[in-house]
Each structure stands twice: as C-alpha cells, then as structure tokens.
C-alpha cells in the first residue's frame, strides 16, 4: 500500500518522517494553506530525502510556468493538481507523473466520471486519481471523510487510474478505510497533526504502522 504524508514544511521533519518509511511526502505550494512551503525550502527537503521516498509537489490553480519553475527547482518527478485545473491542463507536463485530486461529496462520482471521460478524450488521463472530501470553498486538508462504501461500489477500477484515498484519514480509521474501499494508496495530512499545519511524529508513525499492518486477504 502506497503511503504519502502531505504538508511537510521543514527539512528536519521531512527527514524524521522519511525514516519511518512512507513512499512519498507532499510539498504544498498553495499559499493560503497552513502547510505551505516556499520553493527554496522545498528544494532543500527534496535534496535530503532518501531515494525510497519521493517528493511530490501539490499545486492549486498555479500557472503552468509556476509549476515548471517548482519542478525544476525541486527536481520533482510527480505533481499533484489539487485545484480547478481543466482536463487538458496536464498536457503541458509530459515528462511528469500526474496525481489528479478530485473532491467528492454526497452527490457521488458523476463529476469525477465526467472529468476523467474528458481526460480520456484529450489523451491527458492522469496517472493516479486522488479522491478527497468535497467541502465548499476548500481545496483539501479539511479532515472530512469521503464515503468509503460509495467508492467501493462506484469507482471503476478497470477504467480509471489507480485510486489514492484521502480526506479525514487518521491512525484510528485508516485500516478500516483500506479494507472497505481497497485503494491503491492513501494520503494523509491533517489526520497526523497535533495542531493545524504541524505534524505529530508519533501520529505519523502510528498511521504508517496501521497501513502496513492491513491484511487485505483477511476478509476474503
């Protein structure tokens, strides 16, 4: 199970979290976020990570030039588009892997389906689809959960990119979330914080241990 710890803001925290063995850490470049990091610090973080932990840049309605600048400064190979970017936006980044974050509420997966259908038509299908909870006016990090049962029923695994589950995950609920909807990976930010924007290393370790401890064969 792929694990990303998102919203890392300093080198020391990044190194200590990397030692716990996640697959990726997220560098959030969205200015209004309490987890924002500037390009210079992000570049330092990326340079200090072991090869086994990938830095991933999170962008919300940034311009293509801004994204290019960040990826070059920080030597990023994967970006996460978390805003209102249109289906064809990622065509500007053929050299990068794309995680497309899409927010889902009680209305179900109709908007997600329409978005991915258009991506398919344009030849810009993302490499991964991250599903987060829809909260009006927010682009993530809200601590709200998506309906895991709905994702289990409606996410078209045979047609759509691998599913990364996000939104409201914690050390206490992530195992149940994984067993219910069986994502390809999980992404956490606010669920491992002691205060808003500040990672709690004990919670991060417990989250990773909980994910690594899931046996997906136990319910078969």
N, C-alpha and C positions, 0 to 999 in steps of 0.2 A: 504494500500500500504506500503510494507516494505521499509525502508529507511536506507541506510548505508552512513555515512560520512567517507571517507577514507583519510589516510595520517596524522593522529594526532601524534604529536611529544612530547607533554609535558602534565603533569598532569593537570595544570590549564585550558588549552584549552579543554582538554578532559572533565573535569567536567562542564565547561560552556556549551559546546555543548550537553553533556548528559542531562542537564537541559532543553534543547529545545525539547526533546522527540523523537530523532531518535530511530530506533530499534537496530542499531549496529554502532560501529566505527571500522575503519580499522587501523591496526598496520602494517606498511610497513617495512619489513625486507630486502628489496633489496638494497644493499649497494650503487649502482650508483644513486639511486633516491634522489632528493632533499627532499623527505619526509621520509627518512629512520629513524628508531628509534632503539636503541640498546635494547637487551633483558632486561636489568635491568630497564630501564625507562619504557619499555612496561609493565613489571610486576607491576610497581607502578601504571601505568594508569589503568590496568585491575583491580587491587585491589580497586581502588577508584570509579569504576563505579557502578551505581545502578543496581539491578537485572534486571531491564527492558531494559537495554542497554548492548548488548553482544559485547565483544571484539573479533575481527576476525583477525587472522594473515595472512598477504599476503606474499607469497613466490614465488621467481622467480629462478627456476633451483637450488634450495637448495638441499642438500643431505637429505635422509630420517633421518639420525642421527641429522642433524641440525634442522630439523622440529620437531622431537621428543623432542629435548632439549628446543626449544622455547615454545612448547605447554605445557611442564611440568613446565617450569619457570613461564609462564604467565597464567597458568590454562585455556588454550584455549579449547573450545569445537568444534569450527569450524575453518577450514583453507581455504584459497583461493589460488589455484595454478594458477599462472599467467605467467608461462614460457613455456618451451618446454617439459614439463613432458609427458611421453608416457601414453597411455590409462590404462596400468596396474599399474601405479605408486602408486595410492591411496590405493591399496590393503594392503599397509604397515600400514594403519591408520584406522583399522576397528572401532575404538572407536570414531572417529571424523566424523562430517559432512563435506562434501566437496563441495566447490564452485569452479567449473572449469571455469576459464576465457578463452575465445576463441576470437581471433581477426578476424574480418570480414571486407573485403573490397568490391570493386565493383564486384568481381567475384561471390559473393553470398555465399550460405551456403553449398556448396559441401564439403569443407574441414571439417567444423563443423559436417556435417552429417556423413562423413566417420569416424571421431574421435569417435562420440557417438555410431555409429554402432559397432566399435571395443570394446568400453567400455561395451556395452551390451553383446557382445560375451564373454568377460572376466569376467563378473559379477562385474564390477567396475564402473557402471553408477554413475556419481556424483549426489549429492542431488539437486544441483542448477547449472544452466548454466548462467554465466555472459558473455554477448556479448559486446565487446569493439571494437573500430575502429582499423583497421589494418594500422599501419604506419611502413614502413620498418625500422628495426633496433631498434624499440621502443617496450616496453612491457606495455605501458599504460601511463596515465597521460598526454596525448598529447593535449587534448582539441578538438580533431577531433570527429565528429559525425558519427554514423552508419546510413544507410538508414532505417529510421523507417518504411517507406512503404514496403520495402523489407522484413523486419522482420514480419510485419503484414501479408504479403502474404505467406511467406515460412517457418516460424518457426512452427514446428509440435508439437503443444501443447499437443496433445493426446499421443505422443510417447516419447517426450523429457522431460528433467527435467524442473521445473519452470524457467521462463526466468527473469533474472535480467538485466536491461538495464543500460549500462554505456557508456562513451565516449561523451565528449562535452556537457554534460548537465549543465544547468545554471538555476537560478531562473526565467529567462525570457522564457526559452523554454521547461522546464520540463513538464509543464501541457500539452502542445501540443504533446510532445513525448509520454506521457502516453495515451492520447486519441487516438493517431494514432496506436500504436502497443500493448497497453494493457499488459505491462509486469506484472510479479508477484511482482517485486520490482525494485528499482532504486539505483544506486551507483554514488556518486559524489566525486571528489577530486579537480582538477584544477578549476572547474567552481565556486567554492566558496572561491577562494584565492585572496588576494589583491596583493601579489607578489608570485613568484613561490615558492611553498612549505610552504607558510604562510597563514593559514586560516583567513578569514574575518568573524567575528562572525555575522555581520549584513547580509552578503550574505548567511551564513548558515541558519539563521532564516528565511530569505525570501524564500530560497529553500524548507525548511521543510513546511512552510506555503503554498507554491504553490502546493506541492504534496498533502498535507492534504485537500486542497481546491478543488481537482478534483472530479467531479461527473461523474462517468463512465456511468451513466444511461441517461445523458442529450442528448446523440446523438442517443439513441435507439428509 
